Amino acid sequence: MRIRFALVPATVLLSVAACASGTVHPVGTPVSGPHASSVPAAALDSTTPPDAARAGAQPRLAPEPAQLADDLVADELAIRDPSTPPPALVAAARRQQVAYRSIGRHPEWDSIIRPRIPSELLDAYDRNVDARRQLAAMAHPRDTVPAWQIQPPAPADELLGYYREAEAATGVGWNYLAAINLVETRFGSIVGLSSAGADGPMQFLPSTFAAHGDGGDIRSAHDSIMAAGRYLAANGFDADPDHAIYRYNHADEYVSAVKDYAAVLADPATFAGYYQWDVYYVTTEGDVVLPIGYSADEPMPVAEYLATHPQ
């Protein structure tokens, strides 16, 4: 077994999923799109200074729900402001992600936090919280960290171009493709097979990709996104998006989470935040960040990993 940490220029993403084969698999395993298996994690921008993305360091939030709410609002506004400098954007997005993970675990905070969210952010807030709770309901915490590699995603502008190209070719909304890419592999940041053998940024079984990939490369961001558009279109996305997304991953929670993120992404300004999310892996010891440069040939006991990579 080897766990390697390369000193890679900061760039990290996020994700979560299940399986199109009808079996829901653990949150935190390589997600499987059409006919595959389960749930991943996240990414930083290549302009981020190295000290802005300390490997394995989780952002620290305010301990009081009211202050957490006010900080989240500030971060949401910063993410939507095109003048926010890249280091500040990264920090805001990483806090945003952890805030929603924390709020998702504490429904008793809803009556404190939700009234503090301004009306223009309320729909996005509700959908982010719901998506987190839907995906958490699918989670099966593991006592090991996975045999994955975590790499920088493709540049944001390239990904947005691929989603738009797939939308034009298939009629599947770009925001749905982006939401699936986020949930499945944090925009391609997670490199690893699912337990069912699904592969690539959109997590296809090789046999399914062969049917919809048009001769492309399953590990290519462009080719896999185009294939996802074709797959969803072939499964009736235009008439019944819920059915098509369910075919992608046979779990109602998955469908709800993808729709939530897609609705938020209808405002393209929100993509900048999701693009900066880290890869979190759900373990019996809690959430664990897997940073860019993480590379494991075999699963490792989470306690052993945490001994040298404190959160």
Summary of the structure (lengths in Angstrom):
residues: 311
radius of gyration: 17.8
end to end distance: 21.8
largest distance: 52.8
contacts: 1209
relative contact order: 0.23
helix: 50%
strand: 10%
